[in-house]
Each structure stands twice: as C-alpha cells, then as structure tokens.
Amino acid sequence: MSYIEFNNVCKEYKMGEITIQALNNTNFKIEKGELVVIVGPSGAGKTTTLNILGGMDTATSGEVIVDGKKVTKLKKKELIQYRREDIGFVFQFYNLVQNLTAKENVELATEICKDSLNPEEVIEKVGLQDRKNNFPSQLSGGEQQRVAIARAIAKNPKLLLCDEPTRSIRL
C-alpha cells in the first residue's frame, strides 16, 4: 500500500443550478518520502486536491487514504485531529494572524500539536531570526511566505502541503 492513495476521487461544487466538477475520477499514489508537484492550468483542481488531501474539504465520491488512514471516512472530530497532528499546510495567501508577530504565528501552530519543533530554531532555519518580532504587515511578501512555511514545518507534520509555494517569487 502506498503512503497516499487518491482512488477515483470526484469533487463537485454546486452553484445554484450549475455543477462545477473540480475533480473527475482522479487517481494517484505517492510513496512515503516522495516530493510531488501538482501542475496544471488555473481551474484544474490543484488546490481542491490539496484541500481534500489535507482534510479541509471533502470529496463528493472516491477514497483518500493517507498512512493507512481513510481520510474520506473520518468524522468531523477525527478530521480536526488529522489536520492538527498530521498536516502542515502552507496556504496560497499565507493566512497569518495579523496581530501576532512572526514568532507568535509559528508558536501558535506548535501549541496545538504533539511533537512540535522549537519555533525559534525553525524561524532561524527559514532566515527570519532578525524579523521574528515583526508583525506580518511589517514583512515583505517573501518574508510572510517564510513565516507560513515555518509555521507549517514547526508542527512537525507527517505531510507538508504547499499551495503555490513559489507564488511570491518574481523572475
């Protein structure tokens, strides 16, 4: 059995009388330790796939298995625990708490999980030691992104999901 399995996953969104099919019988397998990149045009279902994999959205049909756990069968409280303990997520728009410093944003994530990493060490690893006491509004887009990455990594998750991780990189 693979570490991650997406088996015939479909996701439909209803908007009035219109049904939008974000995923249609999507299948893939990922082995533990693999680095995988999902690419495709806007609207292809990349974010939807990550949200279902991370337990933030549910599949309309199909099966998602992560580390032997049938994510698509988890109850609401089990999904909360799954997201808290197993998933690190770097959101497309970072979702930092604006009235917390960079360090406090990272610390906040470590307070809700079991085997978290030291926030100070993680902040240093992403190169923000000198900016740890700044609020998000005092940081550049790239620095905010690194806070979001530090926050996700500090949870010490089994699975790290990054939605458009190179979004603020300009060529």
C-alpha positions in Angstrom: 0.0 0.0 0.0 1.3 3.5 -0.9 1.6 6.2 1.7 -1.0 8.3 -0.1 -3.7 7.0 -2.4 -6.3 9.0 -4.3 -8.8 6.5 -5.7 -11.5 7.7 -8.2 -11.9 11.0 -6.3 -14.5 13.3 -7.6 -15.4 16.8 -6.3 -18.4 18.8 -7.4 -19.4 22.2 -6.4 -23.0 23.3 -6.8 -23.6 27.0 -7.6 -27.4 27.4 -8.0 -28.3 25.2 -10.9 -24.7 24.9 -12.1 -22.5 22.0 -11.1 -18.8 22.5 -11.4 -16.7 19.4 -11.5 -13.3 20.3 -9.9 -12.0 16.7 -9.9 -13.3 13.8 -12.0 -12.1 10.3 -11.1 -8.7 11.5 -10.0 -6.2 8.7 -9.2 -2.7 8.8 -8.0 -0.4 7.1 -5.5 2.6 8.6 -3.6 5.2 6.7 -1.6 6.5 7.9 1.8 9.3 10.4 1.4 8.4 11.4 -2.2 8.4 15.0 -3.2 5.5 15.6 -5.6 4.5 18.7 -7.5 1.0 19.0 -9.0 1.0 21.3 -12.0 -1.8 22.4 -14.4 -3.7 25.4 -15.6 -5.9 27.5 -13.4 -9.1 25.7 -12.5 -7.5 22.2 -13.0 -8.2 21.2 -9.4 -4.8 21.6 -7.8 -6.0 23.5 -4.7 -9.0 21.2 -4.4 -6.8 18.2 -4.4 -4.6 19.7 -1.7 -7.6 20.7 0.4 -9.1 17.2 0.2 -5.8 15.6 1.0 -5.4 17.9 3.9 -8.9 17.2 5.3 -10.1 20.8 4.7 -12.6 19.8 2.1 -14.4 16.5 1.4 -14.6 14.5 -1.8 -18.0 14.1 -3.4 -17.0 10.5 -4.1 -14.0 8.3 -4.1 -11.4 7.3 -1.5 -8.4 9.1 0.0 -6.0 7.2 2.2 -3.0 8.7 4.0 -0.7 6.5 6.0 -3.3 3.8 6.2 -6.0 6.2 7.4 -9.1 6.5 5.3 -9.4 10.3 5.3 -12.7 10.2 3.3 -14.3 8.2 6.2 -13.2 10.4 9.1 -15.8 12.1 11.2 -15.6 15.8 11.9 -13.6 15.5 15.2 -11.3 13.0 13.6 -10.7 15.4 10.7 -9.8 18.1 13.2 -7.3 15.8 14.9 -5.9 14.7 11.5 -5.3 18.3 10.4 -3.8 19.2 13.8 -1.4 16.3 14.1 -0.7 15.0 10.6 -0.9 18.0 8.2 1.3 21.1 7.7 -0.3 23.5 5.2 1.2 26.5 3.5 -1.7 28.4 2.2 -1.7 30.3 -1.1 -2.4 33.5 0.8 -0.4 32.6 3.9 -3.3 33.1 6.4 -1.1 34.7 9.1 -2.6 36.2 12.2 -2.1 39.9 11.6 -1.9 40.9 15.3 0.7 38.3 16.1 4.5 38.6 15.4 6.2 36.2 13.1 7.4 34.2 16.1 3.9 34.2 17.7 2.4 32.9 14.4 4.8 30.0 14.5 4.3 29.3 18.2 0.5 29.3 17.8 0.8 26.3 15.5 3.1 24.4 17.9 0.6 24.8 20.7 -2.0 22.5 19.1 0.1 19.5 18.2 2.0 16.8 20.0 5.6 16.6 18.7 6.3 20.1 17.5 9.7 21.6 16.8 11.2 24.5 18.5 9.8 27.7 17.0 13.0 29.7 17.4 15.0 27.1 15.6 12.5 26.8 12.7 12.4 30.6 12.3 16.2 30.7 12.2 16.2 27.9 9.5 14.0 30.0 7.3 16.2 33.0 7.7 13.9 35.2 9.8 15.8 35.4 13.1 16.2 39.2 12.8 12.5 39.6 11.8 10.8 37.3 14.3 9.3 40.2 16.4 7.8 41.9 13.4 4.1 41.7 12.5 3.0 40.4 9.1 2.3 44.0 7.9 6.0 44.8 8.6 7.2 41.9 6.4 7.7 41.6 2.7 5.6 39.1 0.8 8.5 36.6 0.7 9.1 37.0 4.4 5.4 36.4 5.1 5.7 33.3 3.0 8.6 32.1 5.0 6.7 32.6 8.2 3.9 30.5 6.8 6.4 27.8 5.8 8.0 28.0 9.3 4.6 27.6 10.9 3.8 24.5 8.8 7.2 22.9 9.4 7.1 23.7 13.2 4.1 21.4 13.6 6.5 18.6 12.5 3.7 17.1 10.3 3.7 13.8 8.6 2.6 15.5 5.4 3.5 19.0 4.3 1.1 20.5 1.7 2.1 23.8 -0.1 -0.4 25.6 -2.3 1.5 27.7 -4.9 4.7 27.8 -2.8 6.6 29.9 -5.4 3.8 32.5 -5.7 5.8 35.4 -4.4 8.9 34.6 -6.3 9.4 37.0 -9.2 11.6 36.2 -12.1 
